[in-house]
Every structure is written in C-alpha cells, then in structure tokens.
Amino acid sequence: MQKILIIQTAFIGDVVLATGILEKMHQQYPAAQIDFLVRKGNESLFANHPFVNEVLVWVKKESKYKHLFSLLKTIRNNQYDVVINLQRYAATGFLTAFSRGKTTIGFDKNPFSFLFTQKITHTFSDGQDKPLHEIERNHLLIQSLTDATAVKPRLYPSKQDFAQVKQYQAQPYLCIAPASVWFTKQFPKDKWISFIDELPSSYTICLIGGPSDEALCKSIKETVKHQSVINLAGKLSFLQSAALQKGAVMNYVNDSAPMHFASSVNAPVTAVYCSTIMGFGYGPLSDKSVIVEVATPLSCRPCGLHGKKACPLGHFDCAYKITNEQLLKEL
C-alpha cells in the first residue's frame, strides 16, 4: 500500500477525532504516503504534521460544487490505493465513489456507499448495549486493513507553538474554554463566572476559544472578581491552544472541540455535559478525564444527539443544576 487518502470535512472536533485513523494507518503502513482532506479552516491542524504528506482543502463556502469537481480531479490524478471516508454525506461519498481508488471504504449511511468497495455499518453500539466511542466507530472502517484496536487522536504542536504560549505559563494555570456552537452544550456565562470566582488566586485563568468566542471571554474577564484572568480567545491557533492545554493543571471545557484538543495532547480535562451525554460516544480520552453533569437524572436529558439553540422546556436545568463543588472537586 503506497498512497492513502482520509476524508473528514466535518467540524474541527470531528477532524481531531479522525486523527486516530491517521495514527493507526501510519503504524501499520509506515512507508505509505497519507493525505488528508478537510474543509477550509481546519487545514492548520496538520501544520508540520510528521505523518501527513499533503492536506487537501475543500472550500465549501465559495463555489462549493465547482471546487468539489476540482478536488475530484486532483484525487483521481493522485491514484490512491485506499480512500477512507469518515463522513455519511453525499458530497464526500461522491468523491470517494469516483476517486478511482483501488479500495474505497465508507459507512453504509452514505448515499454513495453502494459504489464503495467496502461498506461498513455505522452504529452507536457494539451490539451488547455498550456505546462505541467515535474513534471506535471510525476504526471499524480500517479494521480489515489493520487490527481490532482503535488508536487515540493526536495533534502535533511544534516547538514554535510551545514557545508561543510559554509566556502564559509562569505560574500554575487553568484553561477554560467557555463557548460552544450550540446553546444547550454551553455551560452558561453566569455559571462560569461564579465558578471562576471560587478558584484559588494562585492560579492564572486562561480563557481560550476562536475569534467568535472573543466577546464572551471578554465579558467573563470583565465581570469576574478573580484578579488573574487572561482572554486568549482568537489569539492562539488550534495547535497553540493544544500546546497551552498540555501544560495546564486542568482544562475546563464543554462537550465541544477544545475537549478533543485536550485529548489529542493527553492533557487533564474536566468536561461539562449539559444537554448531551457521554453515551453518544464523543467523550474525553485523556488519561485524566473528569465528567461533570447534573447529579439528578432529568427526564428531558438528553434532548437530542446534538446541541440545540435553546432549552426546549425553557429551564435549562441540565446546566443550572450543576454546582461549583462538582467542578472544583477534582482540582
């Protein structure tokens, strides 16, 4: 096997989890050329990656389908031995089916799966009521090419990335990623503020996130009484954020991408689950992982596989009934 293409054009957390496939294929085929296809905006995850030959980028927001056909031409010209598609949507199924790859693998829920050489059942359970983690689901795609053991995701921040965040590491610090794309996945701002104000003054608090999270982090910083809070939202790259998380005493995150960043560098993490649950298979994978969720079961939780724009019942008890004591316990 000489040339391999891995396709994952979903959101950034999904791409981080997909790096488990990359790690495993490199382990099994160390001499193979491995390329990775992502949506525009996620390519920086693979900057200076030791196992990636080329990152292909799909520009979905500009001339979406024109660029899709351009990508197909590139893929066909590359003559891959294996094309592995982690997504269940038609566009990537089209690329896979017509890639001219000798072996094309994807999930059965993809509309083009009938044209794949290997079609794998997509499931949330192992058949014995044991939920599968996403890395285990993904691994089913390559089990016939490797073995039965899934590998954890991994990112590779550079020496420059670690040097960039060293200025924030003069004393013990905690990272908090307070934002999420979905309202019901996000621990509320006032709850984060209350929690931060109970943290020991000996810790520096680093608020992290993307550019769209800057306003939330600024508001938190301006409201808290804690004297040592730094707003780094929008100021660090993905890999720099992961580098900062690696050295933290603890990383507090929602069920969102920063949780997977922490997993990718085996950083200690406390994941706050509001409307979603661990059973969906997207939980933290670090050696030190703490799950915080409402202590009393709620009949309305979970209210869906993904987050929602608002609590369907209006009370958001799955977030507001989580206590500061739960968050502070492991710290």
RODO-2510 file (C-alpha; in nm, 4 decimals, decimal comma):
residues 331
     n   res          X          Y          Z
     1     m     0,0000     0,0000     0,0000
     2     q     0,1616     0,3217    -0,1207
     3     k    -0,0967     0,6027    -0,1148
     4     i    -0,3831     0,6613     0,1295
     5     l    -0,6471     0,9359     0,1454
     6     i    -0,8522     1,0064     0,4594
     7     i    -1,1633     1,2244     0,4181
     8     q    -1,3235     1,4188     0,7042
     9     t    -1,4738     1,7549     0,6054
    10     a    -1,6968     1,7998     0,9128
    11     f    -1,6333     2,0327     1,2076
    12     i    -1,2992     2,0659     1,3770
    13     g    -1,3692     1,8295     1,6673
    14     d    -1,4587     1,5545     1,4202
    15     v    -1,1326     1,6111     1,2363
    16     v    -0,9329     1,5865     1,5600
    17     l    -1,1006     1,2542     1,6407
    18     a    -1,0269     1,1337     1,2869
    19     t    -0,6543     1,1651     1,3545
    20     g    -0,6853     0,8309     1,5336
    21     i    -0,7288     0,6741     1,1877
    22     l    -0,4204     0,8608     1,0678
    23     e    -0,2144     0,7341     1,3616
    24     k    -0,3265     0,3751     1,3092
    25     m    -0,2650     0,3706     0,9341
    26     h     0,0819     0,5144     0,9850
    27     q     0,1563     0,2467     1,2451
    28     q     0,0505    -0,0300     1,0060
    29     y     0,1919     0,1220     0,6863
    30     p     0,4830     0,3463     0,7909
    31     a     0,6134     0,3860     0,4358
    32     a     0,2789     0,4886     0,2880
    33     q     0,2014     0,8420     0,1698
    34     i    -0,1023     0,9625     0,3668
    35     d    -0,3077     1,2611     0,2532
    36     f    -0,5964     1,4181     0,4468
    37     l    -0,8985     1,6038     0,3062
    38     v    -1,0655     1,8674     0,5264
    39     r    -1,2931     2,1691     0,4881
    40     k    -1,1278     2,5099     0,4612
    41     g    -1,0371     2,6410     0,8056
    42     n    -0,9250     2,3084     0,9510
    43     e    -0,6070     2,2592     0,7480
    44     s    -0,3894     2,4280     1,0122
    45     l    -0,4411     2,1258     1,2395
    46     f    -0,1867     1,9438     1,0240
    47     a     0,0822     2,2112     1,0053
    48     n     0,4170     2,0322     1,0115
    49     h     0,2423     1,7014     1,0877
    50     p     0,5030     1,4235     1,0742
    51     f     0,2736     1,1678     0,9065
    52     v     0,0776     1,3793     0,6569
    53     n     0,2083     1,4167     0,3043
    54     e    -0,0486     1,6664     0,1766
    55     v    -0,3621     1,8346     0,3088
    56     l    -0,6391     1,8718     0,0513
    57     v    -0,8859     2,1514     0,1254
    58     w    -1,2497     2,1759     0,0182
    59     v    -1,3707     2,5362     0,0055
    60     k    -1,7357     2,4750     0,0930
    61     k    -1,8469     2,8372     0,1293
    62     e    -1,7231     2,9620    -0,2087
    63     s    -1,8141     2,7896    -0,5375
    64     k    -1,8879     2,4767    -0,3359
    65     y    -1,9621     2,2371    -0,6201
    66     k    -1,7168     2,3842    -0,8670
    67     h    -1,4419     2,3263    -0,6142
    68     l    -1,5773     1,9783    -0,5390
    69     f    -1,5220     1,8755    -0,9013
    70     s    -1,1774     2,0323    -0,8948
    71     l    -1,0976     1,8228    -0,5879
    72     l    -1,2223     1,5096    -0,7618
    73     k    -0,9819     1,5733    -1,0486
    74     t    -0,6925     1,6075    -0,8036
    75     i    -0,7943     1,2922    -0,6177
    76     r    -0,8228     1,0898    -0,9384
    77     n    -0,4831     1,2112    -1,0573
    78     n    -0,3261     1,1068    -0,7261
    79     q    -0,4252     0,7419    -0,7854
    80     y    -0,4812     0,6363    -0,4246
    81     d    -0,4586     0,2741    -0,3191
    82     v    -0,7091     0,3348    -0,0386
    83     v    -0,9678     0,6095     0,0119
    84     i    -1,1233     0,6162     0,3622
    85     n    -1,4323     0,8349     0,4031
    86     l    -1,5423     0,9030     0,7606
    87     q    -1,8486     1,1042     0,6644
    88     r    -2,2037     0,9991     0,5830
    89     y    -2,2944     1,2775     0,3418
    90     a    -2,3336     1,2757    -0,0360
    91     a    -2,0556     1,5172    -0,1351
    92     t    -1,7736     1,3178     0,0225
    93     g    -1,9434     0,9949    -0,0899
    94     f    -1,9284     1,1270    -0,4467
    95     l    -1,5554     1,1977    -0,4094
    96     t    -1,4961     0,8519    -0,2672
    97     a    -1,7049     0,6594    -0,5192
    98     f    -1,5460     0,8267    -0,8220
    99     s    -1,1941     0,8641    -0,6805
   100     r    -1,0542     0,5744    -0,8839
   101     g    -0,9133     0,4429    -0,5555
   102     k    -0,8332     0,0732    -0,5671
   103     t    -1,0127     0,0317    -0,2336
   104     t    -1,2854     0,2739    -0,1253
   105     i    -1,4260     0,2474     0,2269
   106     g    -1,7109     0,4313     0,3955
   107     f    -2,0190     0,3968     0,6140
   108     d    -2,3368     0,2366     0,4844
   109     k    -2,5368     0,5512     0,5624
   110     n    -2,3549     0,7426     0,2896
   111     p    -2,5824     0,7794    -0,0165
   112     f    -2,2970     0,6658    -0,2448
   113     s    -2,1966     0,3667    -0,0302
   114     f    -2,3384     0,1226    -0,2866
   115     l    -2,0414     0,2194    -0,5061
   116     f    -1,7752     0,1693    -0,2366
   117     t    -1,5651    -0,1470    -0,2413
   118     q    -1,6184    -0,1792     0,1362
   119     k    -1,9353    -0,0621     0,3088
   120     i    -1,9225    -0,0564     0,6904
   121     t    -2,2283    -0,0458     0,9179
   122     h    -2,2463     0,2784     1,1147
   123     t    -2,3594     0,2083     1,4688
   124     f    -2,3636     0,3722     1,8108
   125     s    -2,3297     0,0422     1,9982
   126     d    -2,1267    -0,2769     1,9835
   127     g    -2,4459    -0,4810     1,9831
   128     q    -2,4252    -0,5523     2,3564
   129     d    -2,5576    -0,2156     2,4731
   130     k    -2,2069    -0,0823     2,5120
   131     p    -2,1782     0,2618     2,3455
   132     l    -1,8947     0,2972     2,0990
   133     h    -1,6674     0,5978     2,1150
   134     e    -1,6357     0,7871     1,7875
   135     i    -1,2755     0,6678     1,7487
   136     e    -1,4028     0,3091     1,7759
   137     r    -1,6747     0,3742     1,5167
   138     n    -1,4175     0,5272     1,2853
   139     h    -1,1788     0,2392     1,3415
   140     l    -1,4340    -0,0068     1,2031
   141     l    -1,3576     0,1444     0,8625
   142     i    -0,9959     0,0248     0,8728
   143     q    -1,0239    -0,2844     1,0914
   144     s    -0,9840    -0,5142     0,7894
   145     l    -0,6639    -0,3290     0,6971
   146     t    -0,5168    -0,3172     1,0480
   147     d    -0,6473    -0,4951     1,3597
   148     a    -0,9221    -0,4617     1,6194
   149     t    -0,7592    -0,1930     1,8355
   150     a    -0,8501     0,1723     1,7881
   151     v    -0,5904     0,4435     1,8495
   152     k    -0,6438     0,7743     2,0291
   153     p    -0,6354     1,1010     1,8331
   154     r    -0,3186     1,3052     1,8361
   155     l    -0,2098     1,6528     1,7295
   156     y     0,1477     1,7709     1,6973
   157     p     0,2070     2,1286     1,8182
   158     s     0,5511     2,2455     1,7061
   159     k     0,8364     2,3823     1,9155
   160     q     0,7261     2,7262     1,7973
   161     d     0,3714     2,6598     1,9213
   162     f     0,5003     2,5696     2,2672
   163     a     0,7318     2,8719     2,2645
   164     q     0,4390     3,0990     2,1753
   165     v     0,2394     3,0004     2,4862
   166     k     0,5315     2,9875     2,7298
   167     q     0,4667     3,3479     2,8312
   168     y     0,1392     3,2398     2,9952
   169     q     0,2963     2,9570     3,1958
   170     a     0,4948     3,1459     3,4570
   171     q     0,2727     3,0131     3,7358
   172     p     0,0204     2,7278     3,7633
   173     y    -0,2733     2,7927     3,5344
   174     l    -0,6121     2,6596     3,4322
   175     c    -0,7575     2,6749     3,0821
   176     i    -1,1290     2,7398     3,0411
   177     a    -1,2995     2,7130     2,7019
   178     p    -1,6426     2,8580     2,7859
   179     a    -1,8064     2,8633     2,4415
   180     s    -1,9860     2,6166     2,2167
   181     v    -2,1580     2,6469     1,8815
   182     w    -2,4759     2,5106     2,0437
   183     f    -2,6522     2,6867     2,3308
   184     t    -2,7511     2,3689     2,5172
   185     k    -2,3939     2,2362     2,5035
   186     q    -2,2561     2,5522     2,6602
   187     f    -2,2282     2,5957     3,0350
   188     p    -2,3889     2,9394     3,0924
   189     k    -2,1757     3,2520     3,1232
   190     d    -2,3015     3,3330     3,4730
   191     k    -2,2163     2,9798     3,5859
   192     w    -1,8601     3,0145     3,4525
   193     i    -1,8267     3,3489     3,6317
   194     s    -1,9471     3,2024     3,9607
   195     f    -1,7055     2,9116     3,9264
   196     i    -1,4039     3,1281     3,8383
   197     d    -1,4644     3,3475     4,1413
   198     e    -1,4294     3,0415     4,3651
   199     l    -1,0950     2,9391     4,2156
   200     p    -0,7795     2,9959     4,4240
   201     s    -0,5994     3,3210     4,3455
   202     s    -0,2774     3,1231     4,2977
   203     y    -0,3999     3,0087     3,9565
   204     t    -0,3871     3,2103     3,6369
   205     i    -0,7052     3,1560     3,4363
   206     c    -0,6585     3,1369     3,0581
   207     l    -0,9809     3,1769     2,8605
   208     i    -0,9423     3,0099     2,5204
   209     g    -1,1513     2,9816     2,2054
   210     g    -1,1787     3,1025     1,8493
   211     p    -1,2319     3,4579     1,7216
   212     s    -1,6100     3,4170     1,7522
   213     d    -1,5666     3,3456     2,1249
   214     e    -1,3714     3,6644     2,1976
   215     a    -1,6757     3,8685     2,3065
   216     l    -1,7943     3,6014     2,5506
   217     c    -1,4472     3,5638     2,7017
   218     k    -1,4074     3,9419     2,7243
   219     s    -1,7379     3,9695     2,9093
   220     i    -1,6358     3,6944     3,1525
   221     k    -1,2966     3,8555     3,2175
   222     e    -1,4561     4,1967     3,2806
   223     t    -1,7150     4,0540     3,5215
   224     v    -1,5193     3,8115     3,7405
   225     k    -1,3538     3,9185     4,0647
   226     h    -1,0592     3,6840     4,0113
   227     q    -0,7528     3,9040     3,9555
   228     s    -0,5559     3,6823     3,7192
   229     v    -0,7628     3,6130     3,4065
   230     i    -0,6241     3,6298     3,0529
   231     n    -0,8504     3,6410     2,7471
   232     l    -0,6761     3,4427     2,4714
   233     a    -0,9826     3,3783     2,2547
   234     g    -0,8925     3,4397     1,8921
   235     k    -0,5270     3,4964     1,9770
   236     l    -0,3995     3,1384     1,9525
   237     s    -0,4006     2,8911     1,6652
   238     f    -0,5551     2,5466     1,7126
   239     l    -0,2154     2,3908     1,7770
   240     q    -0,1090     2,6706     2,0120
   241     s    -0,4280     2,6186     2,2125
   242     a    -0,3480     2,2477     2,2378
   243     a     0,0075     2,3321     2,3468
   244     l    -0,1278     2,5594     2,6210
   245     q    -0,3760     2,2940     2,7368
   246     k    -0,0995     2,0362     2,7642
   247     g     0,0719     2,2307     3,0429
   248     a    -0,2410     2,3259     3,2364
   249     v    -0,3210     2,1964     3,5831
   250     m    -0,6728     2,1366     3,4474
   251     n    -0,8712     2,2231     3,1350
   252     y    -1,2407     2,3035     3,1779
   253     v    -1,4404     2,2551     2,8592
   254     n    -1,7886     2,1955     2,7224
   255     d    -1,8770     1,8969     2,5040
   256     s    -1,7009     2,0658     2,2130
   257     a    -1,3772     2,0899     2,0131
   258     p    -1,1451     2,2065     2,2986
   259     m    -1,2262     1,8789     2,4757
   260     h    -1,0848     1,6908     2,1765
   261     f    -0,7824     1,9215     2,1641
   262     a    -0,7094     1,8190     2,5221
   263     s    -0,7473     1,4504     2,4316
   264     s    -0,5078     1,4936     2,1391
   265     v    -0,2219     1,6001     2,3691
   266     n    -0,3318     1,3884     2,6688
   267     a    -0,3979     1,6995     2,8791
   268     p    -0,6046     1,6757     3,2008
   269     v    -0,9627     1,7726     3,1295
   270     t    -1,2908     1,8322     3,3088
   271     a    -1,5750     1,8131     3,0576
   272     v    -1,9062     1,9762     3,1461
   273     y    -2,2014     1,7956     2,9884
   274     c    -2,5262     1,9907     2,9767
   275     s    -2,7867     1,8581     2,7294
   276     t    -2,5693     1,5837     2,5780
   277     i    -2,4309     1,2685     2,7398
   278     m    -2,1163     1,0562     2,7290
   279     g    -2,3167     0,7684     2,5812
   280     f    -2,3194     0,9384     2,2417
   281     g    -1,9525     0,8465     2,2098
   282     y    -1,7716     1,1777     2,1938
   283     g    -1,6215     1,1913     2,5429
   284     p    -1,2700     1,2918     2,6517
   285     l    -0,9865     1,0427     2,6043
   286     s    -0,7097     1,1896     2,8207
   287     d    -0,5658     0,9702     3,0956
   288     k    -0,7062     1,2190     3,3473
   289     s    -1,0630     1,2880     3,2367
   290     v    -1,3412     1,4098     3,4629
   291     i    -1,7074     1,4251     3,3588
   292     v    -1,9327     1,6799     3,5286
   293     e    -2,3074     1,6618     3,4725
   294     v    -2,6284     1,7215     3,6629
   295     a    -2,6334     1,4873     3,9633
   296     t    -3,0052     1,4100     3,9478
   297     p    -3,1331     1,2378     3,6303
   298     l    -3,3648     1,4559     3,4232
   299     s    -3,6425     1,3021     3,2138
   300     c    -3,5708     1,5544     2,9379
   301     r    -3,1983     1,4776     2,9140
   302     p    -3,0564     1,4181     2,6610
   303     c    -3,2869     1,6230     2,4416
   304     g    -3,1025     1,5278     2,1218
   305     l    -2,7818     1,3900     1,9744
   306     h    -2,6501     1,7396     1,9086
   307     g    -2,6998     2,0629     2,0950
   308     k    -2,9966     2,2938     2,0421
   309     k    -3,0317     2,6704     2,0021
   310     a    -3,2347     2,6867     2,3245
   311     c    -3,3617     2,4594     2,6008
   312     p    -3,6851     2,3061     2,4605
   313     l    -3,8501     2,3353     2,8035
   314     g    -3,7122     2,6764     2,8889
   315     h    -3,5487     2,5899     3,2230
   316     f    -3,2040     2,4584     3,1165
   317     d    -3,1803     2,2550     3,4362
   318     c    -2,9142     2,0274     3,2841
   319     a    -2,6758     2,3238     3,3123
   320     y    -2,8074     2,5284     3,6034
   321     k    -2,8276     2,2332     3,8432
   322     i    -2,4543     2,1651     3,8080
   323     t    -2,2727     2,3027     4,1136
   324     n    -1,9378     2,4728     4,1617
   325     e    -1,8482     2,1954     4,4066
   326     q    -1,8687     1,9428     4,1232
   327     l    -1,6281     2,1465     3,9124
   328     l    -1,3869     2,2077     4,1983
   329     k    -1,3830     1,8527     4,3307
   330     e    -1,1062     1,7072     4,1127
   331     l    -0,8999     2,0257     4,1188
***
